Structure formats: structure tokens, C-alpha cells
Amino acid sequence: MLSFFRKQDSKKTGKDTSFASADIAEHTHGEQEDTHTSETVQPTLSIHPKWRISTEQTYVYRFLNQDLPEIAKNQIGFSAVNLQLEETHLLAVAFVRSSAAKAVTLGELDVFLLSSDDQVFARQKFDGAEIGELQPNTSRPWGFRFDMKNIKKEEIPEQNWRIAIHVPQENRKTKSLDLTESWEKQLTTEQISQLEQAAQSLPPVAMNELNMTGISAQYVNDEKLAVTALIRSGYPKKITIPELPVQVFDASSNLLVEATFTFKEFTIAANSAKPWTFVFDRSQLAQQDADITRFLITFPNATQR
């Protein structure tokens, strides 16, 4: 079996994503440890036993792997390296990384390729078992070959693409929400389930990035604007956010309001989403009767540590 390495394509152009190993592993050889941990590891290079590669290729893979960020324990990571467009297919080269405590084998993978603005430009199912058994804390280079009928050739990006895995709701064994105690007391089981589904339906956040997705926006007693959002973390460790500059855009994409919120103790668990409601005084709004049936909430630069 040949590797997917091409000397001219050794530069990394993609981003990193990770998923709970319990959600996408077909077979786990032994009991898994608790998935809720902030510990991180640096997986070491593992070449597929059937590959026949040169010393130079091994060196390049080792060099690329050493440059990858650590991942939280009990995750399966996909570190996107590069895209190779051929006449008959698109090859997405990546490192498949396991930080599970036991050896794992992947099952069927419903793989998406996403651009930096979350647009899907390729999707296809693969047999994850072909990647081979992944030993604990190892990183294996692999190529996902997408048939031309499954890609949008004109939308293939040059940089900042990433890999996403679709995991059906019924197959998920882990939760992705990080709720504060006050939120847990206020929400019903059904509301929590709806938030969980919303969080899991979104494309994954790239590693070491923050992302915010709006859930609802409404005027309260004609005095305030309340915007609820999911703040999503792709960091492998719990992070603390002391302050968050927020911008809200209305249905016409006009900036409606911006403000900076400060917190005493605002944390987000590793690889999770935290719902939060931002409340603005009506006097802060650029337009009093703005249409918020559609809206965008974002932050220019979040301070985190």
C-alpha cells in the first residue's frame, strides 16, 4: 500500500477538529476512561503496517505530526493536512489521532469537508476500519478519497478547511453542553435536550478556536434586547473568559448593537458549548425597531486564558 505523501504538498493547509472517541469508535479494546477531562496528550506517529514508504516520507510525516497541537484525552482527532485535486477524485490528507486510553477501531464514517465559513464542499462515507487499529495516543496519516460526484469543485478552498464527522443523535454517548448551575435549574429536560441537539447539529469548531452561534433574539418589555447564543469552544482544556466583546447584526446585516461583557468566573469546558443570554438596553441599539427575525451574533476578539 502506497502512502498519500507528495513532496510538493507537504505544507499543512487545514485545521484540526476532534470528537469524543466513544461517539465514533466502532470497537474499543478494553474499558474507556471518563471522557470529561482537561488532560491533554501529544500523540506519536503511527504508520499503517501495510504502507511502504521511504525514509524521506517518514521524516516529513514525523515533522508534520510534531507540529500538531495536543488534544484532550479520549478524543479522535482529524488534523487536516492538504487537499490534492486529481482528474477523478479529491484526496483529503489528514492525521487521524487517537488519545483514547485503549486501542480503537473506527466504523463507518460520514465525512464532511468544510471551508472556513462552514460551507460543505465534499461529503462521502468511508470505512474507518481501513485506517486500522489505532493504539493509545497515536497519530496515523491517512487519505480520504472523495469521488468527483461528491465534491463541489468550484468551492474547494486553498486554506483553513477542516474535517467533520456526522454522528447521528442516537449514536452519541457523550454530551456537548456545559451548563451553569443556574441554567440547569431554570431549564426543563426538554429544553436541555433541544439545546444539546442544537449544539450537536452544528459543524465542529476548529481546535483552539471559539465560535458563537445565535439561538434566539427578542425584545423584552420594549426596554431590552435579549440574545441567547451558544458559545462553542474547540480548546482541549477548560478555558476562562474574563470579558467578551459582542456584536449583533439585524436581518439586513446592519450592526444593531455592540458591547463588552465582563465576568467574574465564566468558564467553558473542553470541546463543549455553553448557552448564554446577552441583554442590551434598548438605548444601546442603533435602530429601535430593527428586524431581528434573522440575526447574527459574534465577537471580534474574545479574551480567554
C-alpha positions in Angstrom: 0.0 0.0 0.0 1.4 3.4 -1.0 1.2 6.5 1.2 -0.6 9.7 0.2 2.5 11.8 0.6 3.6 14.1 -2.2 6.7 16.2 -1.6 5.1 19.4 -3.2 2.1 19.0 -0.9 3.8 18.7 2.4 2.6 22.1 3.7 -0.3 22.0 6.1 -3.3 24.0 4.8 -6.1 22.7 7.0 -7.3 22.9 10.6 -7.8 20.4 13.4 -11.0 19.0 14.8 -11.7 16.3 17.4 -14.6 14.2 18.6 -15.3 12.0 21.6 -13.9 8.6 20.9 -16.9 7.0 22.5 -19.1 8.6 19.8 -17.2 7.4 16.6 -15.2 4.3 17.6 -16.8 1.1 16.4 -14.7 -1.1 18.7 -12.9 -0.2 21.9 -10.4 -2.8 23.1 -11.0 -2.5 26.8 -12.9 -0.1 29.0 -12.7 3.6 28.2 -11.8 6.2 30.8 -14.0 9.2 31.7 -14.4 11.4 28.7 -14.8 14.6 30.8 -11.2 15.6 31.4 -9.0 18.6 30.7 -5.8 16.5 30.4 -4.1 16.6 27.0 -1.7 14.4 25.2 0.6 14.6 22.1 0.0 11.5 20.0 3.1 10.0 18.4 3.4 9.0 14.8 2.0 5.6 13.7 2.4 4.4 10.1 -0.1 1.9 8.7 1.5 -1.5 8.8 0.8 -2.1 5.1 2.4 1.1 4.0 5.7 1.1 2.1 7.3 4.5 2.4 10.7 6.0 2.1 12.8 7.4 4.9 12.1 10.9 3.5 8.4 10.3 3.7 8.6 9.1 7.3 10.7 12.2 8.1 8.1 14.6 6.6 5.2 12.8 8.4 7.1 12.9 11.7 7.9 16.6 11.2 4.2 17.5 10.4 3.0 15.4 13.4 5.3 17.1 15.8 3.8 20.5 14.8 0.3 19.4 15.7 -1.4 20.8 18.8 -2.1 18.5 21.8 -5.6 17.0 22.1 -7.7 16.3 25.1 -7.7 12.7 26.3 -10.3 10.2 25.0 -10.7 12.0 21.6 -10.4 11.0 18.0 -8.8 14.0 16.2 -8.6 14.8 12.5 -5.8 17.1 11.6 -6.3 18.3 8.0 -3.0 18.5 6.1 -3.8 19.2 2.5 -6.1 18.7 -0.5 -5.0 17.0 -3.7 -7.4 17.5 -6.6 -7.0 14.9 -9.4 -9.0 14.3 -12.5 -11.1 11.5 -10.9 -11.2 12.5 -7.2 -10.2 14.8 -4.4 -7.8 13.4 -1.8 -8.1 14.9 1.7 -4.9 14.1 3.5 -5.1 14.2 7.3 -3.7 12.7 10.5 -6.2 10.5 12.3 -5.2 10.9 16.0 -6.4 8.9 19.0 -5.9 9.9 22.6 -8.1 7.1 23.9 -6.7 5.0 26.8 -7.3 1.8 24.8 -6.8 0.7 21.2 -9.8 1.7 19.0 -11.1 0.8 15.6 -13.3 3.2 13.7 -16.5 2.1 11.9 -18.4 3.7 9.1 -17.5 7.4 8.9 -19.8 10.0 7.3 -17.2 12.6 6.4 -17.7 16.2 5.6 -15.1 18.7 4.3 -15.8 22.2 5.5 -14.5 25.6 4.4 -13.6 28.3 7.0 -17.2 29.7 6.8 -18.7 26.2 7.5 -19.7 25.5 3.9 -19.7 21.8 2.9 -17.7 21.3 -0.2 -17.4 17.5 -0.1 -19.2 14.6 1.7 -18.8 10.9 1.5 -19.0 7.8 3.6 -15.8 5.8 4.4 -15.0 2.5 6.1 -13.0 3.7 9.1 -11.8 0.2 9.7 -9.4 0.6 6.7 -7.4 3.1 8.8 -6.5 0.2 11.0 -6.4 -0.3 14.8 -5.3 2.9 16.5 -3.2 2.3 19.5 -3.5 4.7 22.5 -2.0 8.2 21.9 -1.0 7.6 18.3 -1.4 9.7 15.1 -1.8 8.0 11.7 -1.6 9.8 8.4 -4.4 8.9 6.1 -6.1 10.0 2.9 -9.9 10.3 2.3 -10.6 9.9 -1.4 -13.8 11.7 -2.4 -15.3 10.8 -5.8 -15.9 13.8 -8.1 -19.7 13.4 -7.9 -19.4 14.0 -4.1 -17.5 17.3 -4.3 -18.2 20.9 -5.3 -15.1 21.5 -7.3 -15.6 25.3 -7.6 -15.9 25.7 -3.8 -12.7 23.9 -2.8 -10.7 26.3 -0.5 -7.0 26.8 -0.5 -6.6 27.3 3.3 -8.4 26.7 6.6 -10.5 23.8 5.6 -11.3 21.0 8.1 -12.9 17.6 8.5 -16.2 17.0 10.3 -17.8 13.6 11.1 -21.6 13.3 11.2 -22.7 11.3 14.3 -26.4 10.6 14.4 -28.1 11.7 17.6 -29.0 8.1 18.6 -25.3 7.1 18.4 -24.0 9.8 20.6 -22.7 8.6 24.0 -21.4 12.0 25.2 -22.9 15.3 25.9 -21.6 18.5 24.4 -23.3 21.1 26.6 -21.6 22.9 29.5 -24.5 24.3 31.6 -24.1 26.5 34.7 -26.0 25.5 37.8 -28.5 28.4 37.3 -29.2 27.3 33.8 -29.8 23.7 34.8 -32.3 24.8 37.4 -34.2 27.1 35.0 -34.4 24.7 32.0 -36.7 21.8 31.6 -35.3 18.4 30.5 -36.9 19.0 27.1 -35.2 22.4 26.8 -31.9 21.0 27.7 -32.4 18.2 25.1 -33.2 20.9 22.4 -30.0 22.8 23.3 -28.0 19.6 23.2 -29.4 18.8 19.7 -28.7 22.3 18.5 -25.1 22.1 19.7 -24.5 18.7 18.1 -26.1 19.7 14.8 -23.6 22.5 14.2 -20.3 21.9 12.4 -17.4 21.3 14.8 -15.3 24.2 15.9 -11.7 24.1 14.8 -9.2 23.2 17.6 -8.1 26.1 19.8 -10.8 28.4 18.5 -14.0 30.0 19.9 -17.2 30.2 17.9 -20.6 31.8 18.8 -24.0 30.8 17.2 -27.2 32.6 17.8 -30.2 30.7 19.2 -32.9 33.4 19.7 -33.3 37.2 19.9 -36.3 39.0 21.4 -37.3 42.4 22.7 -38.2 42.3 26.4 -40.9 44.7 27.7 -39.9 47.2 25.0 -36.9 48.1 27.2 -34.2 45.5 26.4 -32.9 43.2 23.8 -32.1 39.6 24.9 -30.0 37.5 22.6 -29.3 33.9 23.5 -26.3 32.1 21.9 -24.2 29.0 22.2 -20.5 29.9 22.9 -18.6 26.9 21.5 -15.0 26.0 22.4 -12.6 24.0 20.4 -10.0 24.1 23.1 -8.8 20.8 24.6 -8.8 22.3 28.1 -11.3 24.3 30.1 -10.9 28.0 29.4 -11.8 31.1 31.4 -13.2 34.2 29.6 -12.9 37.4 31.7 -14.5 39.6 29.1 -16.4 39.2 25.8 -16.9 41.9 23.2 -20.2 41.1 21.4 -21.7 42.4 18.2 -25.3 41.8 17.0 -26.4 42.3 13.4 -30.0 42.6 12.3 -31.9 40.9 9.4 -30.4 43.4 7.0 -26.9 42.6 8.2 -26.6 46.1 9.8 -24.7 46.4 13.1 -27.5 46.7 15.7 -25.5 46.8 18.9 -22.1 46.2 20.3 -21.0 45.9 23.9 -18.3 44.3 26.1 -19.4 41.9 28.8 -17.2 41.2 31.8 -17.4 38.1 34.0 -16.2 37.1 37.4 -16.0 33.4 36.7 -17.0 32.4 33.2 -15.6 29.1 32.1 -16.2 26.7 29.2 -15.3 23.0 29.4 -13.1 21.4 26.8 -14.7 20.8 23.4 -18.2 21.9 24.6 -20.8 24.6 24.1 -22.2 26.9 26.8 -25.6 28.7 26.3 -25.7 32.3 27.5 -28.1 35.2 27.2 -26.7 38.7 26.5 -29.0 41.6 27.5 -28.7 45.0 26.0 -30.6 48.2 26.9 -32.9 49.5 24.2 -31.0 52.8 24.3 -27.8 51.0 23.1 -29.4 49.9 19.8 -28.5 51.7 16.6 -32.1 51.3 15.4 -35.1 50.9 17.8 -37.3 48.9 15.5 -34.8 46.7 13.8 -35.9 43.4 12.3 -34.4 40.6 14.3 -36.4 37.7 12.8 -32.9 36.8 11.4 -29.8 37.9 13.2 -26.1 37.3 13.7 -24.2 37.4 17.0 -20.4 37.3 17.0 -17.4 38.6 18.9 -14.5 40.4 17.3 -11.8 39.3 19.7 -12.6 37.3 22.9 -10.1 37.4 25.8 -9.5 34.0 27.2 -7.0 32.2 29.3 
